[in-house]
Amino acid sequence: MNIKPADRLKHFPVYLFDALDQQKSEQEAKGVDVIDLSVGDPDRPTPKYVVETLREAVLNPDNHHYPSFKGLPAFRKAVAQWYKSQYGVDLDPNTEVMSVIGSKAGMSGLPLALLNPGETVLVPDPCYPAYLPGIVTAGGEVHFMPLFESNDFLPDLNDVPEEVRRRAKLMILNFPSNPTASICTLDYFKEVVAFAQKYEIIVAHDAPYSEMIFDGNRQPSFLEAPGAKEVGIEFHSMSKTFNMSGWRCAFAVGNATVIGALGKLKSNLDMGIFEPIQHAAIAALTGSMDFTHEICRVYQGRRDVLLQGLARLGWKPRKNPATFFVWTPVPEPGTPSGEFATKVLQNAGVLITPGAGFGKGGEGYVRIALTVEEDRMHEVVDRLEKAGLTYV
Ligand SMILES: Cc1ncc(COP(=O)(O)O)c(C=O)c1O
């Protein structure tokens, strides 16, 4: 039988990290000890007390049933309390909080819940690639908002043409940003709210890195901006804040109508989060934030090793104020980022991500994840130097 997948799959790229995995396997098959700085996956374990909470909860058969798609009431209450303590934002746990199986699932489901075919979505370029397939599936049209270093990688709302503003239905934002690592101020969010109100555009702010922040910086929640809850929602995730990427646990908060629409979609398409995982997340959200502060110190230490090393080799890395990503210009002007990343892998055994994988606007940059310990980070710099990837 000739099985033909849906035509819409032709519009999906091969997922960026699948392609990188393939290159990595080829090197490993040749016996290379590849240092993988491509995927943004925390390398250290989930805190012990969170794992212990899961262990106890999993032994209780009451927790073995189909979970509610919205999340346990206690989970939603813990999220609301956490938002209050982190950002001073008030949320109604019944209508303004919902669990999602990762912010990736939330962000990719949202267009299906909000868009009619032909409606336009404003998307930063470069961006996390998982924003696009949901828009394609919903038949939406993308208008990219280019990000430039000269504007601190903030989407410039003034650059969105008037006729695009008028037909846009949804705007996606992401601070601290993957891949650019940029953060934004509350004033910027106030501008976004005014823009969204004027043109009736729903805002979805993806904020999984809001707590992964260095040098005393702070990333406000979108919902801190007055009026934000009238125009949009925010996603936050347990993945990075509590090293729980494999657990698939995140939440959407904010505008009750948007949360309701996403909930209707979810209740028909997927399920809630396994309840023992929700109990473990409650332990994390209601416990101290010391663990998160400690991992930030660790990432900051690794960042400084890498930045000093790269600067010594003549690269021009940008000091990332947040996230575990260094977003740095390709040090060989004119070399495409994919070609440069392949050269780094083949000559130094270090896997980094070509900026072009995050969109046209990412060309000219590479992203380096801070997901190995400091000693290994020193080794990365040594390997780059020995491979002649120096530009002094
Ligand atoms: C910007 C951004 N959003 C969402 C995700 C996925 O988060 P989650 O694990 O909650 O699905 C990632 C993961 O790398 C990310 O970088």
The ligand as an SDF file (V2000), in Angstrom:
LIG
                    3D

 16 16  0  0  0  0  0  0  0  0999 V2000
   11.2330   29.4910   23.8070 C   0  0  0  0  0  0  0  0  0  0  0  0
   10.8790   28.1210   24.2180 C   0  0  0  0  0  0  0  0  0  0  0  0
    9.5910   27.8270   24.4340 N   0  0  0  0  0  0  0  0  0  0  0  0
    9.2200   26.5970   24.8250 C   0  0  0  0  0  0  0  0  0  0  0  0
   10.1530   25.5940   25.0040 C   0  0  0  0  0  0  0  0  0  0  0  0
    9.6770   24.2390   25.4130 C   0  0  0  0  0  0  0  0  0  0  0  0
    9.3900   24.2290   26.7730 O   0  0  0  0  0  0  0  0  0  0  0  0
    8.6140   23.0220   27.4130 P   0  0  0  0  0  0  0  0  0  0  0  0
    9.6370   22.0580   27.8890 O   0  0  0  0  0  0  0  0  0  0  0  0
    7.8110   23.6190   28.5130 O   0  0  0  0  0  0  0  0  0  0  0  0
    7.7420   22.4430   26.3270 O   0  0  0  0  0  0  0  0  0  0  0  0
   11.4840   25.8420   24.7820 C   0  0  0  0  0  0  0  0  0  0  0  0
   12.4790   24.7630   24.9390 C   0  0  0  0  0  0  0  0  0  0  0  0
   13.5780   24.7980   24.5400 O   0  0  0  0  0  0  0  0  0  0  0  0
   11.8640   27.1490   24.3900 C   0  0  0  0  0  0  0  0  0  0  0  0
   13.1450   27.4470   24.1550 O   0  0  0  0  0  0  0  0  0  0  0  0
  1  2  1  0
  2  3  1  0
  2 15  2  0
  3  4  2  0
  4  5  1  0
  5  6  1  0
  5 12  2  0
  6  7  1  0
  7  8  1  0
  8  9  2  0
  8 10  1  0
  8 11  1  0
 12 13  1  0
 12 15  1  0
 13 14  2  0
 15 16  1  0
M  END
$$$$
